[in-house]
Amino acid sequence: MTEPVTLAIIGGSGLYAMPGLGDPREHHVDTPFGKTSAPIVVGTLEGERVAFLARHGIGHHLTPSEVPYRANIYALKSLGVQRLVSISACGSLQEEFAPGHIVIPDQIYDNTHGRARSFFGEGLVAHVSVADPFCRDLSDQLESAVDAAGGVLHRGGALITIEGPRFSTKAESITYRSWGMSIIGMTASPEAFLAREAEICYATMAHVTDYDVWHVSEAPVTVDMVIQTLNKNTAIAQDAVRALAGKLKHARDCDCEHALAAALITHKDAIPSEIREKLDVLVNKYL
């Protein structure tokens, strides 16, 4: 099943629905990688077909490591999604990124260790380029949308993804700061990399909820602290998505849609037929 969906939103902690979608319908998409975190809700927003997916499931029952990232991205790709915005909570590792602010990062450091990071393997090898893991064009459009929504915005910075679900120790937090990391979260990896393999433009709207645990004059991060800040920022996130949909450029001014063109290395004749079928949604235009 394919539906012409222009834009997809993955909501993280604190954002479990997308109010304002006209004629919303749930889609339960079967994928070779299992079930999605939750049904994908597709509706109309500002004249665009928009999909929403709750990353942690209905009622937030999935830890960051339990999120079925491959199923989520594969399902969105099968619906025809070309652009994907991740909305997530993050901790600040720099003084200027204060709780309540929004960051649109331009780099990722993957510090996870227990997650499937690729669609490929089992007879089909691909080496995708992720030197710049976030789509610059979509990030530009997202920046304009957050500005229009009145958010306090920072553009750029490195997002380090940790395994979770626990928060960092002080030693870890101080080390990440010394590495030059800007913000810390638990879900950008492998989500961003899978989106690139699926040739979907990907950008992150990261909501700063706390100063992690490195800041000596601030209380250590807690769930209550995260949720309280996210609740305050929910309206800004929703307004930004609405603004993005209202002015979304339909032509893609980036290389994301050709990410696999030079990435597939396995000879066509050597690819097992079952793998070709399994990954058809991703590679059919090249094979």
N, C-alpha and C positions, 0 to 999 in steps of 0.2 A: 504493500500500500504506500502510495506517495501522494502527499498533499503539498501544494505550493506555499510553503511557510517561508516568509521573508526573514524573520528574526526569531531567535530563541533566547530565553532567559533561564539560567539555572540559579535558583535561589538557595542561599546557604542558611546558616543559623539566623533565626529571627525573621526570615522572609519565606513563608511557606505557601503563599498564594499570590496571584497577580490580579487585584481588583480592577475593574474597568474593562475587562475583555468582553467584547460583544459576542453573543452566540457561542459561549464556551462549550467545547466537547472534549471528553476524555478519550485518549487513544492508548490502548494497551498493545504495545509493539513487541512482537516476538523477535529475539535476536539470537545469533549463535553464541552470545556471551551471557545469556540468561535474561532475567527480568530487569527492567529499569527500576530506579529507586522508588518511583511512584508513577501513576498514570501521567502521561503527558497531556496537558490541557492546551488545546489550540482554540484561539478565538481571534477576533478582530480588534485592533487597537490603532486609532488614528488612521484608519484606512488600510493598515497592513495586517497580514496574517502573522500572528505571533504565537509562539509555543512557550509554555512555562513548565518547568520541571523542578520539583522540590528535591534537592540533592540528598538530603538526609532522610527522605521518606515522610509519609504522613505521620505526624506526631513526633518527628525527629527520633527515629529508632535505630538509625545506622551511624556507627562511628565513622570518622574520616577514612579509616582503613577498610571498612566494610562497604563503602559506597561502590556500586558496580559501575565504575567509570567507563569501561569499554561498552557495556550495554547501553548506558546513557547516550554516549556520543554516537554509537552505531545507530541507535533508534532515531536520533535527531537527524542524522545524515539520510536515513531512509525516508524521512518525511520531506526531504528536499532542503533542509536548513543550510544556508550559506554563511550566516553570521550568528555568533553566539556571544552573549555577555554573561559573565559569571559575577554574581553578587555575593560577597562573602565578608565575614568578620576577620579582622586581623589585629595583631598586637603591634605597637610601635616600638621600633628599636632606635629611633632618633627623636631628640627633644622637640623638633619643629613639627613632627607629625603627632598632633594632640588628639586625645579621644574626642570623637564627634567629627573629625576631619575625614575626607575621602581621598584615597590614593588610587591613581591609575598607573600601575607599575609598568616598567618596560623590560624587566629582567626577572628570571627565576633561578633560584639555587635549590636543586632537589636534594633534600636531606632525608628523604624517606628510604625505607629499605625492604618493605614487605608487600609491594604492590605490583601488579602486572602493568607494565609501562607501554606496551605496544600491541597493536592488532596483529603484527606479523610474527612469523615463525612457522614451524611445522611444515616447512617445504617452500615457503615464500619469504624471501628476505628483502627488507627495505631499510635504507639508511636515510631518514628524513632530516633535512636541515632545520635546526631550531636555534640558530645563533641569535636571532631576535624572536623570542617565543610568542610575543604578543603582536597582533596585527596593528601596524602603525595607523592605517587608514581608519579602522574601526575605533581604535583608541582616540584618534582625533575627533571623530563624531561623538564618541562618548564624553569626551572632555567638554565639548560644546553643550551637550545635553545636561551634564551635571552643573555647569555654569548657569544654564537657563533655570535649573531647579533651585538655585540658591545655595548649593553646597560649598563648603570650604574645601577647596580642591588642591591637591598636589599632583603634578604630572611627572612621572618617572620614578625610578627607584627600584631596588632589587627586593623581591619577595622570596624569602626562604620558606620552603615547605617542610615541616617536620611530620613525623609519623603520627604522633598523638596516640590515644586521645588525651593523655595527660598534658598539662602545661609544662613549660621549661623550668629547669633549675636555674638559680642565679648564675652559676658557672657557665651553663649553656648560653643563656641570654647575653651575658657579657662577652662571651666568645663570638657569638653571631654579630654583635655590634662591632667587635674588633675586625671582623671580616669585611665590614662595610655594608652589611645588610640593612635595609631600610624598614621593612615590615616583616611580620612572621605570621604564617597561617598553616593550615593542615590539609588543604584540598586542591591547591593549584596544580600540584603534580600528582598523578600524570594527566590530569584533565586537559591542560593546555597542549601537551605533546600529542595526545590522542586526537584533539581537534585539528592539529596541523596534519597528522596522518590522514584524517578524513577530509582534508582540504577545506576546512571551515575556518573563516576568520574568527579570531578569539580575542577578547579583551576582558579585563577585570575591573570591576568597581569595588574596591576594598574599603570597608568601613572600619576605621580605627576605633577600637573599643577600650583600649587600655595601653599602659606602658610596659606590658609584659611584666618581668620581675626585676629588671635591671635598675629601675628608677628608685633611688633610696627614699625619696620624699613622697612616693605614691604607694598605696596599698597593693599587695600582690593581686594578680588577676584572679577573678572568680567568675563562675557562670552568671551569677546575678549581675555583676558588673557588665559583662558582655551583653546580656539581654536588655538591660536598662538603656544602654547606649544605642543598641540596634533599634529598639522601639522608638527612640527619638529620631532616628535617621530613616525609618521606614518610609515616611511620606516623601522625603527627598529622593530616595531610591525609586519609588513608584513614579514620581513626577519626572525624574530623569529618563526612565524607560519610555514614558509617554512622549517626552520631547524627542528622544532618539527615534522612535517609530514615526513621529510626525514629519521628521526631516531626513529620514534615512535615504542615503544615496543608493540607487539600485545598481549602478555600475560599480564593480569592484576595482579599486585603484591600488592593487597589491598583487603579490605573487602567491597568495595562499591557495588559490584555486588550482595552481599547477605544482603543488608541493611534492607530489609523487612522480612528476614527469622524469626527474633525474634520480629518483630514490630507489626504484625497483631494480635489483641487481640479478635476481634469479632468471635464468633462461626460461622463456615461455614453455618450452617443451618439457622442462624439468619440474614444473609446478604440478603437484597432485591435483586431480580433478576436484576432489572434495574441498580442497583449500581454495581453489578458484571459485567454487560455488559459495563457500562460506564468506569470502571477502568480496563477492561480486559488487556489492553496493559501493565499495571503496575503489576497486581497481578495474571495473569493467571497461572504462573508456581507454585504458592502456593495454588491455589484453584482448 
